[in-house]
Amino acid sequence: MSQDLTKEQQLFDQEVTRIENWWNTPRQAGIQRPWTASTIAALRNTEPLPCHVNPFALKLWDLLHEHRSRGTAEMTFGATDPVAVSQMAKYMKTVYVSGGLSGFSENNYPGMDHADYPWDTVPKVVDKIFRGQQWHDQRQRQVRMQHPVEERATMENWDYLMPIIADGDMGFGSLTATLKSTKALVESGAAGIHIDDLAIGMKKFTIGQGRTIVPTSEYEDRIKGLRMQLDIMGAETVLFARCDLDHADFITSTIDPRDHEYILGATADVRPLQQVIDEAIMSKKSSNAVRDEWLASAGIMTFDEAVEQQFLNLTKHSTKSVDSQLDGNAFDTYKSQVKYGTCLSRRRNLAKKLLGVNVPFDWELPRSHNGQYLYRSTVKAIVERATLVAPLSDVSWARMDLPDYNDIKAYHEAMLACFPGRLFAFAWGGEWKFPPSSGWTSERLKTVSQDMAKEYGVVWQIQPMYMIQGVNMEIERSAAMWVTDGMGGYYDKIQRRATERKPWKVDGYEKMSWCGGYLSDAFFAAIAGEEIARK
Ligand SMILES: C[C@](O)(C(=O)O)[C@H](CC(=O)O)C(=O)O
């Protein structure tokens, strides 16, 4: 390489200006970055590759904003098969690539969604779908161009090039893994990516206890990592900041004071939970039963609750001498002095000063086998995390399992109070019961998607993996039919119905257009020198 230092600096400065100009475009202007354009320029290649996903990402961005201004939502579901996606294009404008579904259907070692599949599983599925979409688009265009203009008006014309939103899970490890998986997703064709605050290797939704989140600071770093990689690539990819704190039972560490308010400790004089469980296992007792017993006896609560309990005890059992020292408003004073991010030791000191005694509380005692700390999830904590990462992300998403409608409402209202006009995403689940005790009525359920779009701006709503139940039922039906009715059944129930569909479907079913029959013929004809387009 030549050593023209002036030229090198000039090119670098030009790149910095290009980045600054890009950050001033309407799509980028709302993002508040903690780094400068020159930092990003220094992390770019000397000749950055064009980002082929950008038209799709901008299409997604516009679509979400159109929905926001109309008060409607894009409804889609997770798919891993490009053929299925080609049919979805008739009704929806985006497609979701679910990690759970990919791990279950695109993996040689399938299993429940513990995000334990190889980190490049989702990028590979995105790549497959992206290429499939391009091919369907090419196939349709070629069929249409075979017909004169006036005939084309009666033909189908689908937009197969639906922006893909991909599951980035928890970034799959350290920050460098987050950067790599973001890069792979963007290169594969992801117009949107979501990333969450679950702990790597600890995603577990199958049994009662298990959801583990990382500290706030680690979540913030993941969002920063993803955004920084998008900046390095010059990618318009939409960043969905998902927060999985709802129903979380554990947090991996106490390092971030912003989480201290929600970490649970034992207030009774008990032995460490894990020690008790280990002994139970040795003596062939049920660890679950022992655990439940321990939890019931340990006085598990947050530190603030322990302070309140101590305050109530002191006031109830106060003697004259204690009474004279204890301010009757001590707990209110305590509450007014602890703020978001006040660490445990300051809370302890303050409580001691106001109550005159040490408040018993130990968050080490309930730690789990893997060292996680017990955690109490609240809507307030979700809002705090979502608020923190909102300026760096484009869409907020509170992941809620078996959600309480009142929580959904409280979360979105709190966020909108800080960020009016914010875009939100929401994932519905499978086999949820929607009980009235959680704010659900059959009336509400009927229109909840539309209502959430209109009232809160939840513009992207998905059924992430569970639509596969519908697909399974169709396959089951076809399998039963084929086995009992054979070719006669296929002819009558599938072939005839597909080919006789009116109006004529470009997608197919005639002359094998759905599997590219026309397109192959066109290749042969063009090579032979025939004109294949009609006017
Ligand atoms: C959206 C999700 O990430 C997925 O992989 O589809 C899962 C879905 C689920 O387990 O219900 C998730 O929400 O974590």
The ligand as an ORCA input file, in Angstrom:
! r2SCAN-3c Opt
* xyz 0 1
  C     -39.677    -14.555     20.099
  C     -38.765    -15.678     20.483
  O     -37.501    -15.120     20.785
  C     -38.581    -16.621     19.337
  O     -37.527    -17.236     19.280
  O     -39.499    -16.767     18.547
  C     -39.258    -16.490     21.680
  C     -40.616    -17.036     21.485
  C     -41.146    -17.804     22.671
  O     -40.410    -18.575     23.276
  O     -42.331    -17.648     22.947
  C     -39.159    -15.570     22.870
  O     -40.078    -14.801     23.105
  O     -38.118    -15.590     23.512
*
